[in-house]
């Protein structure tokens, strides 16, 4: 039995690498100690912001057997998406928009899920066990299980860190009824380092190992649907989709390698897109330009909101006309951020004068009244 178990484990790990994964490790499907308590504390503190689904699915997230009672083993897989060069280079180009490294090409959910299904099918055929695959969108706490499986540890920025891969990698998991001996857990190797905490532009880490999503640029630009608080706008710089600052700061990334999967390597037009172009996108053009990209899921209006903040921070008066044009947009949140951007570029008085006298939406009028 032990020999068969070892052969199955070796087979899984070899097939994972063959399919393009960077690592595969095995965990027992037992909830890690304190997982439920830590998740409850996170939600109770309101750190999940408007992500209500985190509270609604907390019970299933805390214990994989609530999600699937028959699961015995979790295969945790990593796929590297490391950048080929300086991930923050674009943040120093104020006329451009900075997109998080993971979103500069195809949607990773589609890429990884296909490979997970292929590997899961091979596991089922070889073992006769049932299998289910999960990648990010399901209520699975993949990072704690990855740590339990020995793939890495959760750093002070709450992201997973690996001694072999750094922290530029996606996670996916295969649940199975097969009983496979788990790998040894990984321990924390952060020591006294706090580089990731100090690098955060908005101070999103109230304590090491805990993040307040409401202050996180990734949350603000992707998950948050409404107005972005003035407190965070200048700190956002030109980050229009996600933020990589805490990842870049981690010293363990000296071991990271550039992505091998072609569909995860940056598209040239998404490495440093011009704000001048992005601000012209209507809904149809937005959908066409970002076909297959994870950016498409936030929708045109939220994306333009982000681009307007970047425009306001650019100091580039050439973008003023585009901001002025967006004062007439159909979406009031876009109009409000256009007003802020114009005020940053031309001054509050000029922005107020540019606002159409027909404007009655309280969101836009509230932004006007808050201009310095």
JORA-V222131 format. One record per backbone hydrogen bond with DSSP energy under -1.0 kcal/mol. CO is the residue of the C=O (numbers start at 0). NH is the residue of the N-H. E is the energy in kcal/mol with one decimal. If there is no record, write none. Layout:
co=CO nh=NH e=E
co=CO nh=NH e=E
//
This chain:
co=0 nh=4 e=-2.3
co=1 nh=5 e=-2.4
co=2 nh=6 e=-2.1
co=3 nh=7 e=-2.2
co=4 nh=8 e=-2.4
co=5 nh=9 e=-2.5
co=6 nh=10 e=-2.4
co=7 nh=11 e=-2.6
co=8 nh=12 e=-2.2
co=9 nh=13 e=-2.3
co=10 nh=14 e=-2.7
co=11 nh=15 e=-2.2
co=12 nh=16 e=-1.7
co=13 nh=17 e=-2.1
co=14 nh=18 e=-2.0
co=15 nh=20 e=-2.4
co=16 nh=19 e=-1.3
co=22 nh=77 e=-2.4
co=24 nh=75 e=-2.7
co=25 nh=182 e=-2.5
co=26 nh=73 e=-3.1
co=27 nh=29 e=-1.2
co=31 nh=34 e=-1.9
co=33 nh=37 e=-2.9
co=34 nh=38 e=-2.3
co=35 nh=39 e=-2.4
co=36 nh=40 e=-2.2
co=37 nh=41 e=-2.0
co=38 nh=42 e=-2.2
co=39 nh=43 e=-2.8
co=40 nh=44 e=-1.7
co=41 nh=46 e=-1.7
co=42 nh=45 e=-1.6
co=45 nh=48 e=-1.8
co=46 nh=212 e=-1.7
co=47 nh=50 e=-2.1
co=49 nh=51 e=-2.2
co=50 nh=53 e=-2.0
co=51 nh=55 e=-2.3
co=52 nh=56 e=-1.8
co=54 nh=57 e=-1.1
co=56 nh=60 e=-2.4
co=57 nh=61 e=-2.1
co=62 nh=65 e=-1.9
co=63 nh=67 e=-2.3
co=67 nh=70 e=-1.8
co=71 nh=28 e=-2.0
co=72 nh=175 e=-2.2
co=73 nh=26 e=-2.6
co=74 nh=173 e=-2.4
co=75 nh=24 e=-2.5
co=76 nh=171 e=-2.0
co=77 nh=21 e=-3.1
co=77 nh=22 e=-1.3
co=78 nh=169 e=-2.8
co=81 nh=258 e=-2.4
co=85 nh=88 e=-1.4
co=88 nh=91 e=-1.5
co=89 nh=92 e=-2.1
co=92 nh=95 e=-2.4
co=94 nh=274 e=-2.4
co=97 nh=239 e=-1.8
co=97 nh=240 e=-1.2
co=99 nh=102 e=-1.9
co=100 nh=103 e=-1.5
co=103 nh=266 e=-3.2
co=106 nh=110 e=-1.3
co=107 nh=111 e=-2.9
co=108 nh=112 e=-2.4
co=109 nh=113 e=-1.5
co=110 nh=114 e=-1.3
co=111 nh=115 e=-2.8
co=112 nh=116 e=-2.4
co=113 nh=117 e=-1.7
co=114 nh=118 e=-2.4
co=115 nh=119 e=-3.0
co=116 nh=120 e=-2.2
co=117 nh=121 e=-1.5
co=118 nh=122 e=-2.2
co=119 nh=123 e=-2.6
co=120 nh=124 e=-2.3
co=121 nh=125 e=-2.0
co=122 nh=126 e=-2.5
co=123 nh=127 e=-2.6
co=129 nh=176 e=-1.9
co=131 nh=174 e=-3.0
co=133 nh=172 e=-2.7
co=134 nh=136 e=-3.1
co=137 nh=139 e=-2.5
co=139 nh=141 e=-1.7
co=140 nh=144 e=-1.4
co=141 nh=145 e=-2.4
co=142 nh=146 e=-2.2
co=143 nh=147 e=-2.2
co=144 nh=148 e=-2.0
co=145 nh=150 e=-2.7
co=146 nh=185 e=-2.2
co=152 nh=160 e=-2.9
co=154 nh=157 e=-2.1
co=155 nh=208 e=-2.5
co=158 nh=154 e=-3.0
co=160 nh=152 e=-2.3
co=161 nh=165 e=-1.9
co=165 nh=161 e=-3.1
co=166 nh=168 e=-1.3
co=167 nh=80 e=-2.2
co=169 nh=78 e=-1.8
co=171 nh=76 e=-3.0
co=172 nh=133 e=-2.7
co=173 nh=74 e=-2.9
co=174 nh=131 e=-2.3
co=175 nh=71 e=-2.6
co=175 nh=72 e=-2.2
co=189 nh=192 e=-1.6
co=193 nh=197 e=-2.3
co=194 nh=198 e=-1.4
co=203 nh=211 e=-3.3
co=206 nh=209 e=-1.9
co=211 nh=214 e=-2.3
co=212 nh=215 e=-1.3
co=215 nh=219 e=-2.8
co=216 nh=220 e=-2.5
co=217 nh=221 e=-1.4
co=218 nh=222 e=-1.0
co=218 nh=223 e=-2.7
co=228 nh=231 e=-1.9
co=231 nh=235 e=-1.4
co=233 nh=236 e=-1.2
co=235 nh=238 e=-2.4
co=237 nh=97 e=-3.3
co=240 nh=99 e=-3.1
co=243 nh=247 e=-2.7
co=244 nh=248 e=-1.8
co=246 nh=249 e=-1.0
co=249 nh=252 e=-1.7
co=250 nh=253 e=-1.6
co=251 nh=254 e=-1.7
co=252 nh=255 e=-1.1
co=260 nh=263 e=-2.0
co=261 nh=264 e=-1.2
co=262 nh=105 e=-1.9
co=266 nh=269 e=-1.8
co=272 nh=96 e=-2.7
co=273 nh=277 e=-2.2
co=274 nh=278 e=-2.5
co=276 nh=279 e=-1.8
co=277 nh=280 e=-1.5
co=281 nh=285 e=-2.7
co=282 nh=286 e=-2.4
co=283 nh=287 e=-2.2
co=284 nh=288 e=-2.7
co=285 nh=289 e=-2.1
co=287 nh=290 e=-1.1
co=289 nh=292 e=-2.2
co=291 nh=106 e=-2.2
co=292 nh=295 e=-1.1
co=293 nh=296 e=-1.2
co=294 nh=297 e=-1.5
co=295 nh=298 e=-1.1
co=298 nh=302 e=-1.7
co=299 nh=303 e=-2.8
co=300 nh=304 e=-2.2
co=301 nh=305 e=-1.8
co=302 nh=306 e=-2.2
co=303 nh=307 e=-2.4
co=304 nh=308 e=-1.5
co=305 nh=309 e=-1.9
co=306 nh=310 e=-2.4
co=307 nh=311 e=-2.5
co=308 nh=312 e=-1.6
co=315 nh=318 e=-2.0
co=316 nh=319 e=-1.6
co=318 nh=322 e=-2.0
co=319 nh=323 e=-2.8
co=320 nh=324 e=-2.2
co=321 nh=325 e=-1.6
co=323 nh=326 e=-1.2
co=324 nh=327 e=-1.5
co=325 nh=328 e=-1.5
co=330 nh=334 e=-2.2
co=331 nh=335 e=-2.5
co=332 nh=336 e=-2.0
co=333 nh=337 e=-2.2
co=334 nh=338 e=-2.0
co=335 nh=339 e=-1.8
co=336 nh=340 e=-2.5
co=337 nh=341 e=-2.5
co=338 nh=342 e=-2.1
co=339 nh=343 e=-2.0
co=340 nh=344 e=-1.8
co=341 nh=345 e=-3.2
co=342 nh=346 e=-1.6
co=346 nh=350 e=-1.9
co=347 nh=351 e=-2.5
co=348 nh=352 e=-2.1
co=349 nh=353 e=-1.5
co=350 nh=354 e=-1.1
co=355 nh=358 e=-1.8
co=360 nh=364 e=-2.5
co=361 nh=365 e=-2.1
co=362 nh=366 e=-1.6
co=363 nh=367 e=-2.4
co=364 nh=368 e=-2.3
co=365 nh=369 e=-1.0
co=367 nh=370 e=-1.1
//
